[in-house]
Amino acid sequence: MSTIPTPYRTINPATGELLEEFPTLTDAGIEDALAIATAAQKEWAVRPVNERTRIVAAVGALFAKNAERLGAIATTEMGKSLADAIGEVEFCRDIFGYYATEGAALLADQEVAVPGAKAFIQRLPIGAVLGVMPWNFPYYQVARFAAPNLVAGNAVILKHSESCPRAAMAIAELMCEAGVPEGVYVNVFATHDQVAQIIADPRVQGVSLTGSERAGAEVAAVAGRNLKKVVLELGGSDPYIVLDTEDVRASAKAAWRTRLYNAGQACNSNKRMIVMSDIYDEFVAAIVEEAQGLEPGDPTDLTDGTFPPMTSRAGAEQLVNQIQDAVAKGATLHVGGTIVDRPGAYFRPAVLTGVTAAMRAYHEELFGPVAVVYRVSSDEEAILLANDTQYGLGGAVFSGDPSRATEVADALEVGMTNVNTAAGEGASLPFGGVKRSGFGRELGPLGVDEFINKRLHYIQGD
């Protein structure tokens, strides 16, 4: 991993202004964090599950109570529109609430029928676990990792993105206010090298990362060398297949708005729109019309006809490079695709067609507001194109015939399929992918199962 410490910085992506810097922990500070988490977890694990769920419920309530304040922090640090940021915080309330309500049942002993004996699968905590979390959803990503692990009785060591330190500190403060014991949730401003040290430490039992493929490969390599459980939620290039529609313009508008959510910076965004040939031309024309005339907006008060900044100038520059490669090799850029000539990280939303396998845009994730639209002539062709990717996070299929859409969705090589909706979302619905999109699941009943000891308890005799 990198040997260069990266200071934690709050940079307003709307202005490019550096607002605040935070030092990384010393190695002694990392040792203190590991020691306190290890000790606190042992006490936390023996508390009755109903005590843990009560505190987790309090965390969720505090997220809701502080939604506007927390949302404003996210808007300042990563450029998310204030309305979307507040919505993200409120979703955290639902996640903590789900595990508070369902935790006891999810962790209950599971009886296994065995002649002449009694056998149970017990779900027990494993210790301290590390979460390496990204900037694009600074609260939601933490919630879906922390909530099930806290209920399960694990201690959470949280290494957040270097670009959202204020959000990281705000979460830690909420945990304390809710009654999470000191050491059960520990925020660490760690360097990449220190992350590797934490994973390798025998007191840490597992690591979950949400981020890039490169970061996932590095974390998985360290975890593998040290025989640690790892969960990875990485990139995506989700297919969004439109088989037929009674209203092409409305379908295009819905697809475009889905693509613009969070400035296109979502792993399960609809990055590849695959449209049947009989409606393709009208669909592209409609989506281009939606994209035209958009101007940079204020993320604290985003209005119709405006767009928020991306989180970083570097991310915008990466998109420009990917688009330029595609255009140089024959793709058509209909609108947008440039960085606005002003401070900050404003990238004009783009529509790209004619992308082929010779282009980076075909194979790489486009992590920003770029809609790539493909033409296909049959359901079989749509499936082949949808699956011709290294990624396998989610996918959506739209049709007036639900059985047709379901048949196509069933053929997708992804971790999540959706019929006639961009994405099924909810605290009870597991999230995760296959192929290079990672492995393991978060949220729902599967989320709590990742970092627990599923211990067999066997008693001979009736």
Helices and strands as residue ranges (DSSP letters): E 8-12, E 17-22, H 27-45, H 49-65, H 67-78, H 82-106, E 110-114, E 117-125, E 128-132, H 140-152, E 155-159, H 165-178, E 185-187, H 192-200, E 204-210, H 213-225, E 229-233, E 239-242, H 248-260, G 261-264, E 272-276, H 277-291, E 295-296, G 299-301, E 306-307, H 313-328, E 332-335, E 350-353, H 360-363, E 370-376, H 379-387, E 391-392, E 394-398, H 402-410, E 416-419, E 434-435, E 438-439, H 444-447, E 452-460
